[in-house]
Amino acid sequence: MLAAALEAGLIPDDILNGTGPCSFPNPGGYPDPYVANNYADGGGTNGSITANTTASSNCGFLRLGQFIGLDRVVEMARAMGVTTELDARNLSLPIGSEEVHPIDMAGAAAVLANGGVRQRPYFIESVTDRDGNVIYQHDAPGRQVLTEQSACLATQVLEANVQGGTGTAAALPNMAAAGKTGTAQNWGDAWFVGYTPFLATAVWMGNAEARVPMTSVGGRSVTGGSYPAEIWRAFNEPAHNGLSYTDFPTCRPTRPGRSLANFFDPDAGDTTNDQPTPTPTPTPSPTPSPAAVTCPAGYLPGDMNGDGVAESCVQVDTPQ
């Protein structure tokens, strides 16, 4: 959602209505209208996109989704590696109502850490034979899926969330960190997805068989800012031992922030200047050819998920 908004020409300082509850027409859907609240029925405020992110404002991001169009959100999620079904007609899409695999979330976070370049998740780095000869080495080119500027601005927002928002429990003493919490309705799922300049990590808590409310775990209800953020920190702090403290790249918006309020209130005046500033959609890098994966004798490049990119080696069947 955040990446799609930035690619559409918005900036972190743009002012967004985050007050709740919020209501949206939902013709043909259920319920109609769709009404949502902020966490713990919080009132929320008019504030920047950054402020709405650090406050984890449901209503702010639901309005932002309507502003830029949910089809853009789905397209960006696909480009960043989300493989599960996403429905652009689902008004609650921006606040996480669709199920997503943790590995996809870690991969999407890595896109932001990589300056907008997607590297597909993989399991095997290399294979050697008994004599130590490398017979397979993972070597796949990345693909630019959003601009470096958008990735940098998104990181500024998500770093602010770790420094002073819902993700403070994930802050690292030895490395810059950025990330976002997620808490499902009725505490059935809880997330912290974040990254450093070196590593992207997704933490999910929940029940794989059914959505069970986590209302009394260690004496507290589980939110993304509790155990998931703490687990994220407990994993990443030792993982970065021995590395020098490193900041994320810096960047600046190309214009001052402005209010988007008129877009949501037809009676507030002329909305001509409240549309996202048009920005050219970055041209994706050419899709790597299947031959980009080098395989040993007896194996051929294999496209395991049908997206036209070979990510592994498949043994050639030999007639018996």
Buried (B, 14 or more C-beta within 10 A) or exposed (E): BBBBBBBBBBBBBBBBBBBBEBEBEBEEEEEEEBEBBBBEEBEBBBBBBBBBBBBBBBBBBBBBBBBBBBEBBBBBBEBBBBBEEBEBEBBBBBBBEBEBBEEBBBBBBBBBBBBBBBBBBEEEEEEEEEEEEEBBEBEBEBBBBBBBBBBBBBBBBBBBBBBEBBBBBBBBEBBBBBBBBBBBBEBBBBBBBBBBBEBBBBBBBBEEEEEEBBEEBEEEBBBBBBBBBBBBBEEBBEBBEEEEEEEBEEBEBEEEBBEBBBBBEEEEEEBEEBBBEEBEEBEEEEEBEBEBBEBEEEBEBBBEEEEEBBBBBEEEEEEE
